Amino acid sequence: MIEIENVSKRFLLKKALKNCSLTLNHGKIIGIIGENGSGKTTLLKLLSGVLKPSSGRVLIERDIVTRAISRKVAYLFDIDNFFTYFTVHELIQFYASQFNDFDRAAALKIARFMNLPLDVKIKQLSKGNRGRVKITVTFARRAHMLF
């Protein structure tokens, strides 16, 4: 279960979220929609432990969310945050070394499905293929939740 209790998030003078409260149960696919700048990405970063709330609490399975929540949560970043000198295959190996729940066989299967060249450096991939790499390594985790 995900619980967001009176969460606000500020960036200097800008309020990204104000007194947001929400409870979500397991086993559902949830979409977050809203205008640009309405706080969707901020909310996802709070849920994945990338950001801390300015006030309020974010809980997943009754645990207050910190960066350690990455053991339970896989987060698909909206920006490229890879070592660009890795090949796709090297990135898959790296993720396998970093996440206990990473399924290397699943990653390779997804990469093949996405027609990703395993021996090409990430910096040489098109923007679309870099997006496919992000999907591949995120979905290959056997995390309890995917954001």
C-alpha positions as CSV (number, residue, x, y, z in Angstrom):
1,M,0.0,0.0,0.0
2,I,1.1,3.6,-0.7
3,E,0.2,6.3,1.7
4,I,0.8,10.0,1.1
5,E,-0.1,12.1,4.1
6,N,-0.4,15.9,3.8
7,V,2.7,16.0,1.6
8,S,4.1,19.3,0.4
9,K,7.2,19.9,-1.6
10,R,9.0,23.2,-2.2
11,F,11.9,24.1,-4.4
12,L,13.1,27.4,-2.9
13,L,10.0,29.6,-3.4
14,K,8.1,27.3,-5.8
15,K,5.6,24.9,-4.4
16,A,5.4,21.7,-6.4
17,L,2.9,19.9,-4.1
18,K,0.7,21.3,-1.4
19,N,-1.0,19.2,1.3
20,C,-1.3,16.2,-1.0
21,S,-2.9,13.1,0.5
22,L,-3.6,9.8,-1.2
23,T,-3.9,6.1,-0.4
24,L,-3.3,3.5,-3.1
25,N,-3.7,-0.3,-2.8
26,H,-1.5,-3.0,-4.4
27,G,-2.5,-4.8,-7.5
28,K,-3.6,-1.8,-9.6
29,I,-2.2,0.1,-12.5
30,I,-2.5,3.8,-11.7
31,G,-2.0,6.7,-14.1
32,I,-1.2,10.3,-13.0
33,I,-2.4,13.0,-15.3
34,G,-2.2,16.8,-15.0
35,E,-0.9,19.9,-16.6
36,N,2.8,20.6,-17.1
37,G,4.2,21.8,-13.8
38,S,1.4,20.2,-11.7
39,G,3.7,18.0,-9.6
40,K,3.4,14.6,-11.4
41,T,7.2,14.0,-11.6
42,T,7.7,15.4,-8.2
43,L,5.2,12.9,-6.8
44,L,6.9,10.0,-8.5
45,K,10.3,11.1,-7.2
46,L,8.9,11.4,-3.7
47,L,7.5,7.8,-4.0
48,S,10.8,6.5,-5.2
49,G,12.9,8.2,-2.5
50,V,14.7,10.4,-4.9
51,L,13.3,13.5,-3.2
52,K,12.2,14.1,0.4
53,P,9.0,15.9,1.2
54,S,9.2,19.4,2.7
55,S,6.4,18.3,5.0
56,G,4.2,15.4,5.5
57,R,4.9,11.6,5.1
58,V,5.2,9.2,2.2
59,L,4.9,5.5,3.2
60,I,5.2,2.4,1.2
61,E,4.1,-0.8,2.9
62,R,4.0,1.2,6.2
63,D,7.7,2.2,5.8
64,I,8.6,5.9,5.5
65,V,10.1,6.3,2.1
66,T,13.9,7.0,2.0
67,R,16.4,6.3,-0.8
68,A,16.6,2.7,0.6
69,I,13.1,2.1,-0.8
70,S,14.9,1.3,-4.1
71,R,15.0,-2.3,-2.8
72,K,11.2,-2.4,-3.3
73,V,10.7,0.1,-6.1
74,A,11.9,0.5,-9.6
75,Y,11.7,4.1,-11.0
76,L,11.9,4.9,-14.7
77,F,13.7,8.3,-14.8
78,D,12.6,10.8,-17.3
79,I,16.2,11.8,-18.0
80,D,19.1,9.7,-19.2
81,N,21.3,9.0,-16.2
82,F,23.5,6.2,-17.6
83,F,27.2,5.8,-17.9
84,T,27.2,6.6,-21.6
85,Y,30.5,4.7,-22.3
86,F,28.7,1.4,-21.4
87,T,27.3,-0.8,-24.1
88,V,23.7,-1.9,-23.6
89,H,25.0,-5.3,-22.5
90,E,27.4,-3.7,-20.0
91,L,24.6,-1.6,-18.6
92,I,22.5,-4.8,-18.1
93,Q,25.5,-6.4,-16.3
94,F,25.9,-3.2,-14.1
95,Y,22.2,-3.2,-13.1
96,A,22.5,-6.9,-12.2
97,S,25.4,-6.0,-9.9
98,Q,23.4,-3.2,-8.3
99,F,19.9,-4.7,-7.7
100,N,19.3,-8.1,-6.1
101,D,15.9,-8.3,-7.9
102,F,17.3,-7.7,-11.4
103,D,16.5,-10.5,-13.8
104,R,19.3,-10.5,-16.4
105,A,17.5,-13.1,-18.6
106,A,14.4,-10.9,-18.7
107,A,16.5,-7.8,-19.5
108,L,18.1,-9.6,-22.5
109,K,14.7,-10.8,-23.6
110,I,13.2,-7.3,-23.4
111,A,16.3,-5.8,-25.2
112,R,15.8,-8.3,-28.0
113,F,12.1,-7.5,-28.2
114,M,13.0,-3.8,-28.4
115,N,15.6,-4.5,-31.1
116,L,18.4,-3.0,-29.0
117,P,21.9,-3.7,-30.2
118,L,23.7,-5.1,-27.2
119,D,27.2,-4.2,-28.3
120,V,26.6,-0.5,-29.0
121,K,27.6,2.2,-26.5
122,I,24.7,4.1,-25.0
123,K,26.1,7.4,-26.2
124,Q,25.8,6.2,-29.8
125,L,22.1,5.3,-29.5
126,S,19.3,7.5,-30.7
127,K,17.1,9.2,-28.2
128,G,14.3,6.6,-28.9
129,N,16.7,3.7,-28.3
130,R,18.0,5.3,-25.1
131,G,14.4,5.4,-23.9
132,R,14.1,1.7,-24.8
133,V,17.2,1.0,-22.7
134,K,15.6,2.8,-19.7
135,I,12.4,0.7,-20.1
136,T,14.5,-2.5,-20.4
137,V,16.5,-2.1,-17.2
138,T,13.5,-0.8,-15.2
139,F,11.1,-3.6,-16.3
140,A,13.8,-6.3,-15.8
141,R,13.7,-5.6,-12.0
142,R,11.4,-7.8,-10.0
143,A,10.5,-4.9,-7.7
144,H,7.2,-4.8,-5.9
145,M,6.3,-1.5,-7.6
146,L,7.3,0.2,-10.8
147,F,7.1,4.0,-11.2
